[in-house]
Amino acid sequence: MPEGLRSPTVFTPKTISEAITNKLKNPDARFWAGGTYIMSRPNFYPNPNQRDIIALSGIQDLSRIYHADRYLEAGAMVTIQQLITMGSFVFSKELYNAITSIGSSVIRNQATIGGSLCTSDMRFTMSCVLATLNAQAEIRMVSKSAAARWIPVSKLYDRKGNFLYADNALLTKIRIPTDPTSQNMFISRTLDSPMNNPTESVIFSLQYTISQGNLTSPVMCITLPGSCFYMSQDFDNLLSTVNFPVTPDKTAKIAKRLASDLRLSVRQNSSMLQIERAVRLLENVLNEINISYLEG
């Protein structure tokens, strides 16, 4: 081993409580799921400041997945491919395709739900999709009581896409609504690969219904992987004023508002190209819905 370097200490807890105890005793150690993203970072290893690792693969509770009446619940160590396999029976075609598009089969077999949601500063497809669907996440606080809290996935991040619980909680489960009586429609679109080209990629998701020609109960999320996680109740309220068939003036007004919001939300390293692509993507989706409405 090169001089000045050391191998990280790897803790292998068998329970969630043990993992949290490891973290309390070693605050600089990082929780490690599949490692797909972490190991792909430049200068990950060798690195003289290598952090110790709390490997979660031995915790059986985090690898469980099952379908209840109105939701699918999956542990943080469930892989993307396992989620797709189970979800093929309960997910809509659009949701199934959105999750399948996350990466190649090699990535999907390695990447975990927890890892994809908990990267500290990058937001990928899973975050955007689950936030739009109002999925819930269970987190265990890093404390002696290890208290559990259920919170919306949308509340895990700030507007710039930073994960808010990086060192003070462990994400243990997610719940994805699958109520068959729901009439909500779901659309997801991704431009470029979030993994391979995060500086130009745009991820878009929208859940909505149409009632008497009105767009009702819209929930939209736009992710620029390295610079923005955009959800806004005010913007959703603006979308709810859309009447079909939608006019070009109305579409232009909504697009202008989105561009303004994104410019205020993104990190300094973001490009105007991404903002422009996000705006055009929204216009395109509204046009798709408009055409579908006119076709009956």
N, C-alpha and C positions, 0 to 999 in steps of 0.2 A: 504494500500500500504506500502511495506517495507520502512523503514526510508532511506532517501537519494535518493530515486527514484522519478521520476515524469513521468506523462503521456505526450507524445509528443503533441504539438499543431498541429491540423490538419486544413489546409486551403483547402477550397473547391471552387476553381475558376470555373466560367462558360464559360470563353473564354480563348483562348491562351494568349492574351495580359494580362489578369488578372493573369494567372499563372506565367508569366514572371515578372510581377510587384511584386507578392508575393516573388519570388526568389530574386529580387533585394533588397527588404526590409529585407529579412531573408536569407542571403547567405549560412548559414549552413543547411537550410532545404533541404530535398531531394524530387525530383520528384518521385511520386509513381504511378505506373500503376496497374498491378494485384497483385503485392506483392508476387508472387509465389516463387521467388528465395530469396528475402530479408528475408521473414519470416522463411525460412528454414535454415538460417545461425545459427551456434551455438552462444549462448548468445545474440540473438537478443533482447529478452525481458525476464526478467527485466534487464535493463542496465542503470546505472547512467548517462551515456553519450548519452542517446537516442536523436536522431536528430528529429526536427520537420518534418512534412510531408505536401507536396503539392499534394493532391489527384487529379488525372486527370480524374476520372470517370465521372464527371459532364460536361465535355467539349464535346458537341455533334460533333463538327468538327473532333474530333479525333476518332470517332467511325464509320465514313463513309467508305464505300467500293464500288467501281464500276469498271466496265471493259470498257476501251476505245478500239480503234481499235488495238493498238499495245502494250498495257500494262494494267496491273491490278494495280489500285491505292488503297491503304488501309491506314487508319489512324492508329496512334500508339496504340490506345486503342482497335483496332479490335483484337479479340482473335484468337489463332491459329486455333481453330475449325471453326470459321467463315471464315477464309481465306481458309481452306480446302473445306468448303461447296461451296463457290464461285468458287474456283480454280478447282473444279472437272469438270467444263465445259470447261476450257481453258488450264489447265496444262497438260504436258505430264505425262504418267503413272509413269515414274521414278521420276519426280519432286513431283508428288502427294504422292507417297510412301515415299519419303524422308521427307516431311513435316509431314505426318501422323506418322512417327516413332519417332517424338520428345518426346512423352510421352503418358501416359494413357489418356483416355477420360476425366478423372477428371482434369488432368493437362492442357490438350488442351482447355478445357472450361473456365479455369481460367487465364492461361498465355496469355499475350498480345504480339503483334509483337514488340512494343516499349520496353517492359520489357525484352524480350528475346535478343534484340540487344544491350541494354544499360546497362546491368550489368557491373560494373566497371572493374572487373578483371577475369571474366569467359566467355569463348566463347563456345556457344552451336551450335546445328545443323543449326538453322536459319541463323546465321551469315555466316557460311561456305557456305551454299547453295546459299544465296542471293549474296554474294560476287562473287562467280563463275559465276553466271548468269548476272553479271554487273547490278544488281538492283541499283536504285538510292534512296537516302534518303533526305528528306527535313528537315533541322534543322533551328530552330529559335534561334538566338544568344540572350543570356541574356544581354540585353542592352536596353536603352530607346527607340531605334528605332525598336528593335526586328526584325532586318533584317533577311530575309529568304535566305537560300542557298541550292542548290541541289548538293549533292556530291555522288560519288560512295560508296556503303556500304563498299567496301574494304578499303576505306580511313578513316573509323571510328576508326580504331585500329592500334596500333603499332605491331611489330612482336611478342611481347610477349603476345599479346592478350588484352592489356589494352585499355579500351574505352577512346578516346582522348577528349571527350566533356562532361565529367561527371558533371562538375559544371558550365560550361559556355555556354551551349546550351540545347535546348529541341528538341528532335526528334519528328516530327509531322506527317510525311507521308513516305510511301515507294512506289516505282513504280517497278513492276516486268515485264520485257519484255515478251510478249506473241505473238509476230508476227508470224502468221501461215505460212508465206512464208519462215521463217528461216529453214535452213537445218541442224542446229547444233544438235549434239547429246549430251546427258547429262547423267552422271553416278554419283551416290552418294552411299557411303557405310559408315556404322558406326559399329565400334567394341566396344562392351560393352555399358552400359548406361552412357551418359555424365552426367546425373543428379545424378545417384546412385554411379557411380564408375569413377569420373573424373580423377583420377590419373592413370588409365589404359586405358581409352577410347581413341579412335582415330576416327576422322570424316574426310571423304575424299569426295571431289567433283571435277568433271572434265567436262568441256564443250569443244567440239571439232567437227571437220568435217574430213572426209577422202576424198581426191581428188587424183585420179590417184595413189593410193597406198601410199600417203603421209599423215601424221597427220598434219592437217592445223588448224590454229587459235586456238590452245589449250589454255585454261585458267584453272589452277588448284589451289585448295585451300586445305590445310591440317590444321586441328585444333586439338591441344591437349588441352582440355578444360581449364585446370588450368595453362598452361605454354607456349602456342605458338599459333600464328595465322600466318600461313606461306603462302604467295603468293609472287612469284618472276617472273618478266618479263624475267630475264636471264634464269630461269629454264623452263619457257614456251617456250622460244626460243630453248632450248635444246630438249624439247619434239617435237618441229616442225621438227627436223631432223630425226624423226623416219620414216622409210619406212617399209611397210608391204609386205610380212611377216617379222616380226621383228626377228632379230637374238638373241640368248642368250647373246652374247658378248655385244650387244647394250643395252639390258635390264640391264645387270650387271653394265655397265658404268653409266647409268641413275640412278640406285638404289644407287650406291656409291656416286654420286654427291648429291642426296637427303639426305642421311645420314649425309654427311659433313655439308650441309646447316642447317639441323635441329639442329645439335649439337651446331652450332654457334648462333642459334636463340632462343633456349628455355631458360626459367628461370632456376635458380639453383635447384629448387625443382622438376624438371622433372626427369623421370626415363628413363634409357636406353631402358627399355622394350617398352615404348611407341614409341620411335624412331624406334626401330627394327620392331614393328608392322606396323608403318606408311610406312616403306620401303617395307615390304612384301605385304602390301595392294596395293601399286603402282604396284609392279611386277604382282600381281594377276589381276589387272585391265587391264594392258597392255596385259596380256595373254588372258583375255576375249575378248578384241578387236581383237587380232590376230586370235583367233579361229573364231570369227564372220566374219572376213575378208576372211579367207580361205574357209568358208562355203558359201561365196558369198552373 
